[in-house]
Amino acid sequence: MENIKVLDLLAEEGSLSLEESRDRSIALSDLWDLLRIKDAQIFQRSRSRWLKEGDANTSYFHSCVKTRSRRNAILALRVGDRWVESVNDIRAEIVGYFSRHFTEEVSS
């Protein structure tokens, strides 16, 4: 990492030799490889936690489900120039929209 910093400073000054440029490219490539490995390890750890705790109806599993349902919820819907906020009104507007959409005749 320190080597990359030194080579970056030399590159900014414009005094980077061909060999130093090659060394910098190799060092950056190695750094990116290490970062990808670290990301893969973090992802794998999250998967193992899910397998360990997720299927047991734990608080972790329930928090994942609650987060997803919050993200997918429709809390308000804009219809024309007004906002619809009650669950029944939102449902009625959505059903009405798709009913009109799929029952309109195609003009020829």
C-alpha positions as CSV (number, residue, x, y, z in Angstrom):
1,M,0.0,0.0,0.0
2,E,2.8,2.4,0.9
3,N,4.5,1.5,-2.4
4,I,1.4,2.5,-4.3
5,K,1.4,5.9,-2.5
6,V,5.0,6.5,-3.4
7,L,4.5,5.5,-7.0
8,D,1.3,7.7,-7.2
9,L,3.3,10.7,-6.0
10,L,6.0,10.1,-8.6
11,A,3.3,9.7,-11.3
12,E,1.8,13.1,-10.3
13,E,5.2,14.7,-10.6
14,G,5.6,13.1,-14.0
15,S,8.8,11.4,-13.1
16,L,7.6,7.8,-13.2
17,S,9.9,5.4,-15.2
18,L,8.6,2.6,-17.3
19,E,9.6,0.0,-14.7
20,E,8.0,2.0,-11.9
21,S,4.8,2.4,-14.0
22,R,4.7,-1.4,-14.5
23,D,5.3,-1.9,-10.7
24,R,2.5,0.5,-10.0
25,S,0.1,-1.4,-12.3
26,I,1.0,-4.7,-10.7
27,A,0.6,-3.3,-7.2
28,L,-2.8,-1.8,-8.1
29,S,-3.9,-5.1,-9.6
30,D,-2.8,-7.0,-6.5
31,L,-4.6,-4.5,-4.3
32,W,-7.9,-4.9,-6.3
33,D,-7.5,-8.7,-6.1
34,L,-7.2,-8.5,-2.3
35,L,-10.2,-6.2,-2.1
36,R,-12.3,-8.6,-4.2
37,I,-11.2,-11.5,-1.9
38,K,-12.1,-9.5,1.1
39,D,-15.6,-8.6,-0.4
40,A,-16.1,-12.3,-1.1
41,Q,-15.2,-13.2,2.4
42,I,-17.7,-10.7,3.8
43,F,-20.4,-11.9,1.5
44,Q,-19.7,-15.5,2.5
45,R,-19.8,-14.6,6.2
46,S,-23.2,-13.0,5.7
47,R,-24.5,-16.1,3.8
48,S,-23.3,-18.4,6.6
49,R,-25.0,-16.2,9.2
50,W,-28.2,-16.4,7.2
51,L,-27.9,-20.2,7.0
52,K,-27.1,-20.4,10.7
53,E,-29.7,-18.0,12.0
54,G,-32.1,-17.2,9.1
55,D,-34.1,-20.4,9.0
56,A,-34.6,-20.6,12.7
57,N,-37.2,-17.8,12.9
58,T,-34.7,-15.7,14.9
59,S,-34.8,-11.9,15.3
60,Y,-32.3,-11.6,12.5
61,F,-34.6,-13.4,10.1
62,H,-37.6,-11.3,11.2
63,S,-35.7,-8.1,10.9
64,C,-34.8,-9.0,7.3
65,V,-38.4,-9.7,6.5
66,K,-39.6,-6.5,8.2
67,T,-37.0,-4.4,6.3
68,R,-38.1,-5.9,3.0
69,S,-41.8,-5.4,3.7
70,R,-41.1,-1.8,4.7
71,R,-39.1,-1.2,1.5
72,N,-41.9,-2.7,-0.7
73,A,-44.8,-1.0,1.0
74,I,-46.8,1.7,-0.8
75,L,-47.6,4.3,1.8
76,A,-49.1,6.9,-0.5
77,L,-50.0,7.2,-4.1
78,R,-50.4,10.3,-6.3
79,V,-53.5,10.2,-8.4
80,G,-53.7,13.3,-10.6
81,D,-53.1,16.2,-8.4
82,R,-54.0,14.6,-5.1
83,W,-52.4,12.1,-2.7
84,V,-54.1,8.9,-1.6
85,E,-52.9,7.6,1.7
86,S,-55.4,5.1,3.1
87,V,-54.9,1.4,2.4
88,N,-58.4,0.9,0.9
89,D,-58.1,4.0,-1.3
90,I,-54.7,3.0,-2.6
91,R,-56.0,-0.5,-3.3
92,A,-59.0,0.9,-5.1
93,E,-56.9,3.2,-7.2
94,I,-54.5,0.4,-8.2
95,V,-57.3,-2.0,-9.1
96,G,-59.1,0.7,-11.0
97,Y,-55.9,1.7,-12.9
98,F,-55.2,-1.9,-14.0
99,S,-58.8,-2.6,-14.8
100,R,-59.0,0.4,-17.1
101,H,-55.6,-0.4,-18.5
102,F,-56.4,-4.0,-19.5
103,T,-60.0,-3.5,-20.6
104,E,-59.4,-0.6,-23.0
105,E,-60.2,-1.5,-26.5
106,V,-57.4,-1.2,-29.0
107,S,-58.3,1.3,-31.7
108,S,-57.5,0.3,-35.2
